[in-house]
Amino acid sequence: MTKVELIDSIAKDAGISKKDAGSALNAFTNAVTNALKKGEDVTLIGFGKFSTSKRSARTGRNPSTGKEIKIAASTVAKFKAGAKLKAAVK
C-alpha cells in the first residue's frame, strides 16, 4: 500500500476528506519522527511500538569488490508489532 492508498483508506474509513486524512497522516508521521529524534518511544497499545536502537561502528565488506569498509555508528528506528496486530495478520 502506498501513501496515497493509505490516505484514501483513512478518508473512507473516517468519513473525512482526503486532504484532512493526508494532514492527519503527515501530523502522525511528524509526531513519531520528532519523538524518535528526542530518543523517546512511541507506543500504540495493540498496534505496536516505535523505538530507536544504537548500532556500534563495525567493519563491513563491499559485496561487489570484496574490499573491507568501515561502517560508522548510527541510531536506527525500529518497530515492534503489538499483540493485536500480530493476531490480525496471522
C-alpha positions in Angstrom: 0.0 0.0 0.0 1.3 3.4 -1.0 0.9 6.6 1.0 -1.8 7.8 -1.4 -3.7 4.5 -1.0 -3.4 4.8 2.8 -4.8 8.3 2.7 -7.7 7.1 0.6 -8.4 4.3 3.1 -8.2 6.6 6.1 -10.5 9.2 4.4 -13.1 6.5 3.6 -13.0 4.8 7.0 -13.1 8.0 9.0 -15.6 9.8 6.7 -13.3 12.8 6.1 -11.8 14.4 3.1 -8.6 13.1 1.5 -7.0 16.5 2.3 -7.8 16.1 6.0 -6.7 12.5 6.0 -3.4 13.5 4.4 -2.9 16.2 7.0 -3.6 13.7 9.8 -1.2 11.2 8.4 1.5 13.8 8.0 0.9 15.0 11.5 1.2 11.4 12.8 4.4 10.7 11.0 5.9 14.0 12.1 5.0 13.4 15.7 6.6 9.9 15.6 9.7 11.2 13.9 10.1 14.1 16.4 9.7 11.7 19.4 12.3 9.3 18.0 14.7 12.1 17.3 14.4 13.0 21.0 15.1 9.4 22.0 11.5 8.8 23.1 9.5 5.6 22.3 6.0 5.8 20.8 3.7 3.0 22.0 0.3 2.4 20.4 -1.3 -0.3 22.6 -2.4 -3.2 20.4 -0.7 -1.8 17.3 3.0 -1.6 18.2 6.0 0.3 19.5 8.3 2.6 17.6 11.7 3.0 19.2 15.4 3.6 18.4 18.4 1.4 18.7 22.1 2.3 18.6 24.4 0.4 16.2 28.0 0.4 17.0 30.7 1.0 14.4 31.8 -2.1 12.6 33.7 -3.4 9.6 31.8 -4.5 6.6 32.6 -5.8 3.2 31.7 -4.3 -0.2 29.8 -7.2 -1.9 31.0 -6.3 -5.4 34.7 -5.8 -4.7 35.2 -7.7 -1.5 37.1 -4.7 -0.1 36.6 -4.0 3.6 34.8 -0.8 4.6 34.2 0.9 7.9 30.6 1.4 8.8 30.0 4.3 11.2 28.0 4.0 14.4 24.4 5.1 13.9 21.0 5.3 15.5 18.2 3.4 13.7 14.4 3.4 14.0 12.7 0.1 15.0 9.1 -1.1 15.0 7.8 -4.0 17.1 4.3 -5.2 16.3 1.8 -5.4 19.2 -0.3 -8.5 20.1 -3.5 -7.4 18.3 -1.6 -6.6 15.1 0.2 -9.9 15.2 -3.1 -11.7 15.7 -4.8 -9.8 12.9 -2.0 -10.6 10.4 -1.9 -14.3 11.3 
